[in-house]
Amino acid sequence: MPCRRLNRDSVRPRVWASLERLDRGDPDPMKRASRHDAPVSEPVGRMRAGPHRRGTRRGVVVSVLALVGLVAGCEADVTWTMMPAPVIMKDPRLDFTRRVALQDRDTDVRVLYATTRAPAPAGARERYGQSAGDALRLGLTEIQLGEPGWSFADLVESDRVSRVDALRPARVTSVEEFGVMGGAADRAFVAAIDRQVRASPTGEAVIYVPGYRVTFDQVMVFMGGWAHYLGRSSAVVAFSWPTGTRVWNYFIDCRRARAFIPDLERLVALVAEQSQARRLNLIAFSCGSPLLAEALVRLRRRHPAEDHAALQRRYRIGNALFVAADIDLQTFARSQLPALSDIAVRTQVYVSEGDGALKWAGRLARASRLGRPRLDELTREDLETLASNERLVGIDVAGVYGPHELGGMRGHGYFFANNRVSTDVLLSMVYPFDPASRALVHPPGMGMWTFPDDYPQRVGDALYQKAPALRRQ
């Protein structure tokens, strides 16, 4: 997720060079391998490598982790920032402010939260820390978007000219905790959702499950930007699970996160069963993806006798979106997808061969990840099942024009950095359009949907025709 830090640009090229050396098996000039490094790099020892290269690989990994730690923490001299505006918002024919109620036309947005993080001590920078708490806590944050003193018109104009190299600041201005899930906290949480959806033309609620290496405020600011891009018409909820901010936290935090699957299950059930939201859209990123997938599998198992139509009446889940998902490919295809197809109208998966983080995750797990799949790991029967599933949409973003990261591992952050990819996510959440109606193209055969080179023009044309209420007057 985007943040501003000092003195990181001089370090990042060395990190990528080290990773590339590791991929080739070249020695690392920055650090000699040592047996004292083994505890840090032990997971890498499971990769397939000849005996004469294992020590070298361990040494390189330790050096890489040390350098990435300098740029990945986002702890000092930080200003959280909005992601670049989706490219569709730059189309001069469209006016997205028409979706925003008059009373909401300012720079402040509301993001609801459910967190399993422990409350931070008095005087801490953020309300919740990195460690796990003893309960699921519900509440509401206020986010201010843009430069201090900006008007709503200034913010909208900045959407039209936003660039990935000039990110706009944003900040958490207040945090109101309703309490531990159950009883009064549930009622306050649902009431906040209902106030939002009653004023909404579409009436949807959005629940986001982030990946690791983010702080509580970082997640809230990110979803504050999405609340704005959604036209302030969706109740936006972030499920913030505890994680550190160092790259090596991956080895512990993403495994420990499975303990929070029942909490996410309870959150989705609460919003679906008690709120007035007419539709739920769910989105997960990176190693937040297995949490969402397993939570939905558990919800489906609650009602084994109900078919898709009955589950739709019960939960009203429109899209389940998985972006750069760190899920075992075979597990998804054989165990999770059947339940997801029963419970959601559409399961949408974004993948990229250029995702460096999932490349390494796959090597560590000795199995490819859903967000960077190796389809030869699947049987012919698996592939035929996937191809025949009308509720599954696969979207290949590897060749999409524009940046694919905002810091971090190469190719893993396209959800935040690439305004074409974020446009497709936005349209998927707001409108029940199929991929072709969102200007994506599909090659002959069993391939995935892709983005055409002239995507900005095509998607603008499509939305101009299909959403006349957005036409600029």
N, C-alpha and C positions, 0 to 999 in steps of 0.2 A: 504494500500500500504506500502511496506517495508520502514522503516527508522531506524536509529540507535539512541538510546537515552540512557542517563545515569540513573542508579538507578531506573529502572522500574521493574526488575524481582522480587524484594522483595514485590512489591505492587500487582502485577497481581494475585498471588494465593488468596489473600484476596478478590479481586473482584469476582473471580469465586466462591469462597466459599459463598460469599454473594448472588450471583445469585442463587446458588443451594438452599440456605436457603429460598430465596424468592419463589422458585418454590415449595418447600415443605410446605411453610407457617410457617417456624420456626422463632422465634424472632431473631433480629439482635443484636449481642452483642456490635457492634461498636457505635451505636447511638440510642437514644430513640426517638420515634416518637413525633413530635411536630406540633401544628397547624400552626407554622410559616413555616413549610415545604410544606404546601399545594400548593402554586403557582408553585413550581418546579415539583411536582409529580402529578399534577392534571390529566394529561392524564391517569395515571395508575388507577385512581379512577373509570374508566369506565370498568375495568376488572371485571369479575364475581367473587365476593368474598363475604363471609358472613360478616355482620356488625362487628363482633368481630375481624376480621382479616384485615380490610381495613387500620386501623391506622398502624398496623405492616408492611403491605406491603409498605405503603407510606414511612415509616421510612427507610426501607431497600433500597428502590429505591433511596432515597436521598443519603444514604451512598455510594451506588454503583456508582452513578453519580459522587460524589465527588472524589472517588478513581480513577474511570476510567479517570476523567479529568486530573489526574496526569500523566497518561501514554498515553493518546490519542492525546494530543495536537501536538506533534512533532514540537515544536517551538524553543527549545533551545538546543544547543550542538547537532545539527542534521547533519548527512551526509546521503543524499538520496542514496538508493541502488537499484541495479538491482534485479529483481526477479530471482530465480533459473532457470537455463536453462532447457527447456523441455527435458524429458528423451530420446527422439529420437535422440537428438544431441550427446548423449554419445555412440551411436552404432558405434563400430569401423569399420563396413562395409560401412558406409556412410560418405560423405564429403560435408557438407553444404556450404563450402567456394566456391564450384563450381558455386553456384548461385550468387556470389558476383563479380561484375565487378572489373577489376584491379584498376581502379581509385578510387574505394570506399573501398579499403582494408586498412582501418585505424581504429582508435577508435572513430571517430567522426561520428555522424548520425544526420539527419535532421528530425524534427517533425514540421509539420504545425499545426496551431491552429486557432480556432475560440472561442472567449471568450466573455461572458457577464459580466465578472468581471470589476470593476472600476480600472483604472490605480492607482498604489500605489504612495504615495508621494515620492519626491526625497530623496535618502538615504535609502529607504526601502530595505529589503533583497531581495524581489522578485519584478518583474515588475508589477504584478497585485495583488490586495489585496483580502480580503474576502467579501467585500460588492459588491452589484450590481452596474454596470455602467449604462450609458444611451444609450448604443448602442452595437451592435455586432461587435467586432474588429477582424480583420484577421491578421495573421502574420506567422513568421517562427522562430523556435528555433534551436540552435545547442546544441547537447548533447555529452558530452565526457564520454565514458564508460570505467570502470576499473580504476586501479590505475594510477596516473600521471606517464607518461613516458612509459606506456605499448605500445607495438607494436600490430599490428593486430594479429600476430601469438600468442602473449601472451593472448590476449582476447579470441581467438578461443580455446586455450588450457584450459583457465579457464572455458569455457563452458563445456568441457568434464569432469571436476572434480568438478564442482560447487556443493555446499551443502547449505541446508537451514539454517544451523548454522554458515555459513561463507559467508555472502552476500557480493557481490562486490560493491564498491562505484561507483557512477555516479553523474554527475553534469550538470547543465545548464550553458553553457559558453557564449551564446549570445541570445538576443531576438530582432528580427527585426519586428516591427509592420508595416504592409502595410497601415493600416488605417481602418476607419469605413466601414462596408460592403456597397457596392454600388460604381459603377464607377471604378476608378483607382485601388482601393484595390482589387476588384473582379478580375480584369485583372491580377494583380501581383500574386494573390493567385492561379488562374487557371494556369498561366504560370509556377509556381513552381511545381504544380502537373504534368503538361505535360512534363516538363523536366525529372521528375522521371519515369513516365510510358513509355516514349519513349525508355528508356534504359532497360526496364524490359521485361523479357521473358513472363510474365503473364499479365502485364499491369493493375493490380488491384489497387484500392485505398481503404484504410481502414479508417473508421471513428469510434472513440471510445467515448462513453459517460460514464464518471465515476460515482461512487456513491458520497455520501457526505463525509465530514470530511477529505478533502484533499486540499493541496495548489496547486497553479498553477504550480510551479516547480515540485512538486511531480508527477503530472499527466504527465508532459512532460518527466520526467526521465523514468517513467514507460513505456510510449510509445516509448521512445528511445530504451529501451531493446527489445521491440517487433519489431521495425524497423530492429534491428540487427538480431533477430531470423528469420525474414521474408526474410533474405538474401539481405537487402537493395534494394529489387526489387519492393517494394510497396510504393506508396505515402501514408504516415501515417498522419492522421489528428486527433487531439484531440479536443473535444468540452468541454471546461472548464467553467462550470457554477459556480456562487459564492456560497460558503459554508464556514462555520467556521470549526474549527478543534477540537471541543469538542463534546463529545458523546451526550449532550443534544441539540446540534444544529439540531438533527434529527427532533425534534418536530416542528421546524419552517422551516428549510431550505428545507426539502424534499417537503413540501407543497408549499412553495413559488416557488420552481423550475418549477412548471407547467407554470409559466409566460414565461419561456424560450422555450416552445415547438414550437412556431412559428419561433423562431430564428434557432432552429435545423432543422425544416422543410425547411427553406430557404437555410441552409447550404447544406443539402442533394440534394436539387434541383439544387443548383449552381454547385456542383461537377458532378452531373449526366448529366445535360443539357449543360454545357459549357466546361467541360474538355474532354481530350482524353482517360480517363480511360475506359478500356474495360469491367471492372466489378467493382462493389462496394460491399464490405463486411462491415457490420455494426455490432458493438458489444456494449452491454450495461451491466453495472454491478450495482447490488443492486438498490438503488432508482434513479439511472440514467435510469433504464429500462422503467419506465412509460413514460419518456420523449421521448425515441426512439419509443416506440409503438405508442404513440399518434401522433408523427410527421409523421410516416408512414401512419397512418389512414387518416390524413389530406391530405397527398400527393395523396392517393388513391381517396379521395373525389373530388380532382380537376378534375378528368377524369372519371366520373361515367359510361360513355358509353364504355370505353375501357376494353378489357378482359386481361387475364394474359399475353398473347403473346404481345399485344400492349404495356402494361405497362413495359414489359421486354425491348422492343425496346426503350422505352422512358427513363427508369431509370437504367436498367442493374444491378439491385440489386441481387447479388448472395445469400449470407447468411445474415440473421438477427439473431444474436446470443444473447441470454439473459442468463446471468450467475447470479445465486443467486438473481433472480429478485424480487424486492419488488413491485409486481403488484397484485391487487386483483384477485384471481383465477377466479371468475365468470365473472368479467369484461373482462379478457383476453379471456376466452373461448367463450363468447357470443358476445362481441362487437369488440374486436381487432383482433383476429385470422383470421376472414374472410377477412379483408382488408390486413393483413400481407401475407396471402396465395395468394392473388391476385397479390401483388406487388413484392414479393421475391420468388426466386427459392426454398429456404428452410428456415423455421423458426426453430431454434434449441434452446432448453431450457435445461439448466443444473439445477438439483434439488438435494436437500439433506435433509433428515430427521434430520440430525445432525446440521443443521444451527441454531445456537442459536440466532442470530440477527433476523432472520425471524420468529423464534418462538415467540419472544417478539413483533415483529411488528404485527404478526397475532393476538396476544392477545389484543394489543392496538386497532386494527381495528375491532376486533370481526369477522374477516374473514381471512382465510388462504391466504398466499402469493404464487405466482406462483412458486417461488424457493423452497418452502416447502409446497407442496399442501396437503390438506385434500380432497381427491376425493369424500368423502361422501357429500360434499357441492354441488356437481353437480348432475343434473338429469341424468337418464338413457339416455335420448336423447342427453344431453351434451357429455356424455362419448362415445356414439356411433359416434357422430360427430368428436370428437377428434381422435378416433381410425381409422376412415375411411379417415382422412386427410393425403394424401400421401406427402404433403409438410411440415408436422410437424414431428420433431424428438425430443423425450424426452430422456434425458440421466440422469440416477440416479448415483450420485457420492458418495453417503453416505458410501459405503463400500470400496472405493478406498484406496489402501495401501498408507501410507505416511501422512505428515502433512496436515491439513486443515485450518490453519490460520498462519499468521505472526503477532501476536499481535491482539488486537481487540477481538470482540465477537467470542466465540468458534464455529468453523465449518463454518464461513462465508467467510473466505479468501482463499478457495481452489483454486480459479482462479490464485492467486499469489503464493501460497505456494506449491501446489502439482504439481510435474513435469509430472505426467501422465495426469492429467486433462489439463494442459497447452499444452501438446503435441496434444491432440485431438482438442483443439481450433486452434492451429497452422495449423494442417493439413486441418482443415475445411476452413481456410482462403486461403490457398495456392492452394489446389487441390480440384476438384469437386468430391471427393470420397464419396460414401455412408458410413454409419456407419460400415457395415460389412467389407468394404474394408479398414477401419481405425482400424481394429482389435477389434472392440467392439462386444459384444455378446448380443443376445436377447432371453429371456426366452420364453417358450410357452405361448400363450394367449395374453392378452392386456398389459403386463408389458412394462417397459422401457428398453432401451439399458443400458448395464452395462460394466464395465471393468473386463476382466478375470484376475486371479491372475498372470498369466505369460504374462501380457500385454507388458512389454518392449520387450520381445523376439518376440511376435506376431506382434507388430506394426513395428518392425525393418524388419521382414521377408516381411511384406506386402509392405512397402515402397521400399525395395530392389527390389522387383519384379515389382512394378508399376511405379517407378521413376528411371529407369536405369541411367539417367544423374547424379544421386547423388552417384553412386557407386564409392568407393574409388579406385583410380588407383594404 
